[in-house]
Amino acid sequence: MTEPHAALAELTEISTQIEAAVLFDADGKVVAATIPEARAAQVATSAKALLERAGQIGGEGELTQLEASTAEGSLFVVRDGSTMIAASTSAEPTAGLVFYDLKSALRAAAKPAAKPKPKAAAKPKPKRTTPPKRNASS
């Protein structure tokens, strides 16, 4: 996995609308967060429950994204397989852009970490192809 904290750092850097974000698994265990651990655990538990309950109300299929809005701001929850992300925003966010950024962060966190490339071995010196010069006196 790409460092989950790095994925959230990039998310909050590129998306100025997102104030806080929590990345968590299907059990509600926090993987990374931009807020203190205790608060992140509460957000993960609540966001997971909200997504599950909203999915029960809806029709067929698994609910994969949700926005809950208030006058002060919004809460977004996005699921991709067994990984979820919840994020809070200020009032009147551009919902489509926030969902796009959250999905991008989930994909970034799921990518395998790039392994450092091994250093190339030193190239052997080329072998001499011409015979050494002889002295004319021999």
C-alpha positions as CSV (number, residue, x, y, z in Angstrom):
1,M,0.0,0.0,0.0
2,T,1.1,3.5,-0.6
3,E,1.6,5.2,2.7
4,P,-2.0,6.0,3.8
5,H,-0.9,9.1,5.6
6,A,0.8,10.3,2.4
7,A,-2.5,9.7,0.5
8,L,-4.4,11.8,3.0
9,A,-1.7,14.5,3.0
10,E,-2.0,14.7,-0.8
11,L,-5.8,14.8,-0.6
12,T,-5.9,17.7,1.8
13,E,-3.2,19.5,-0.3
14,I,-5.1,19.2,-3.6
15,S,-8.7,19.6,-2.2
16,T,-9.0,22.8,-0.4
17,Q,-12.7,22.0,0.4
18,I,-11.8,19.1,2.6
19,E,-11.2,20.1,6.2
20,A,-10.6,16.6,7.7
21,A,-10.4,13.0,6.5
22,V,-10.3,9.5,7.9
23,L,-9.3,6.4,6.0
24,F,-10.6,3.2,7.6
25,D,-11.3,-0.5,6.9
26,A,-14.5,-2.6,6.8
27,D,-14.3,-3.2,10.5
28,G,-14.1,0.6,11.2
29,K,-10.4,0.4,12.2
30,V,-8.7,3.7,11.4
31,V,-5.8,3.3,8.9
32,A,-4.9,7.0,8.7
33,A,-6.4,10.3,9.7
34,T,-5.9,14.1,9.6
35,I,-7.5,14.5,13.0
36,P,-6.6,13.1,16.5
37,E,-6.9,9.3,16.9
38,A,-9.8,9.3,19.4
39,R,-11.9,11.6,17.2
40,A,-10.9,9.7,14.0
41,A,-12.2,6.4,15.6
42,Q,-15.6,8.1,16.4
43,V,-15.8,9.5,12.8
44,A,-15.0,6.0,11.3
45,T,-17.6,4.2,13.4
46,S,-20.3,6.8,12.7
47,A,-19.5,7.1,9.0
48,K,-19.5,3.3,8.6
49,A,-22.9,3.0,10.4
50,L,-24.3,5.9,8.3
51,L,-23.3,4.3,5.0
52,E,-24.6,0.9,6.1
53,R,-28.0,2.3,7.3
54,A,-28.4,4.4,4.2
55,G,-27.7,1.4,2.1
56,Q,-30.6,-0.5,3.8
57,I,-33.0,2.3,2.9
58,G,-31.9,2.4,-0.7
59,G,-32.7,-0.1,-3.5
60,E,-30.6,-2.9,-4.7
61,G,-26.8,-2.9,-4.8
62,E,-24.2,-1.7,-2.3
63,L,-24.2,2.0,-1.5
64,T,-20.7,3.3,-2.4
65,Q,-20.9,7.0,-1.6
66,L,-22.9,9.4,0.5
67,E,-23.1,13.1,1.3
68,A,-24.8,14.5,4.4
69,S,-25.2,18.2,4.5
70,T,-25.8,20.8,7.2
71,A,-25.7,24.6,7.1
72,E,-22.2,24.5,8.5
73,G,-20.7,21.9,6.2
74,S,-20.9,18.3,4.8
75,L,-19.8,14.9,5.6
76,F,-18.8,12.6,2.7
77,V,-18.3,8.9,2.9
78,V,-17.0,6.8,0.0
79,R,-16.4,3.0,-0.1
80,D,-14.1,1.1,-2.4
81,G,-14.2,-2.6,-1.7
82,S,-13.3,-3.0,2.0
83,T,-11.8,0.4,2.4
84,M,-13.7,3.6,3.2
85,I,-12.9,7.2,3.6
86,A,-14.9,9.9,5.4
87,A,-14.3,13.6,5.0
88,S,-15.8,16.8,6.3
89,T,-16.0,20.0,4.3
90,S,-17.1,23.6,4.7
91,A,-20.6,24.7,3.7
92,E,-21.7,24.3,0.0
93,P,-18.8,22.1,-1.3
94,T,-18.6,21.1,-5.0
95,A,-19.9,17.6,-4.3
96,G,-18.7,16.0,-7.6
97,L,-15.2,17.3,-7.1
98,V,-15.1,16.1,-3.4
99,F,-16.3,12.6,-4.4
100,Y,-13.6,12.5,-7.2
101,D,-10.9,13.5,-4.8
102,L,-11.9,11.0,-2.2
103,K,-12.0,8.2,-4.7
104,S,-8.6,9.2,-5.9
105,A,-7.3,9.1,-2.4
106,L,-8.7,5.6,-1.9
107,R,-7.0,4.4,-5.1
108,A,-3.7,6.0,-4.0
109,A,-3.9,4.3,-0.7
110,A,-4.5,0.9,-2.3
111,K,-1.6,1.1,-4.8
112,P,1.4,-1.0,-3.9
113,A,4.3,1.0,-2.6
114,A,7.0,1.6,-5.2
115,K,10.0,-0.4,-4.3
116,P,13.3,1.5,-4.6
117,K,15.2,0.4,-7.7
118,P,18.4,-1.4,-6.9
119,K,21.6,0.4,-7.8
120,A,23.0,-0.7,-11.1
121,A,26.1,-2.8,-10.9
122,A,29.3,-1.1,-12.0
123,K,30.0,-1.8,-15.7
124,P,33.1,-3.9,-16.3
125,K,35.9,-2.1,-18.1
126,P,35.9,-3.0,-21.8
127,K,38.5,-5.5,-22.8
128,R,41.2,-4.3,-25.1
129,T,40.6,-5.4,-28.6
130,T,43.9,-4.3,-30.2
131,P,47.2,-5.8,-29.3
132,P,49.6,-3.6,-27.3
133,K,52.2,-1.7,-29.2
134,R,55.6,-3.3,-29.5
135,N,58.9,-1.4,-29.4
136,A,60.5,-1.1,-32.8
137,S,63.9,-2.3,-31.4
138,S,62.7,-5.8,-30.7
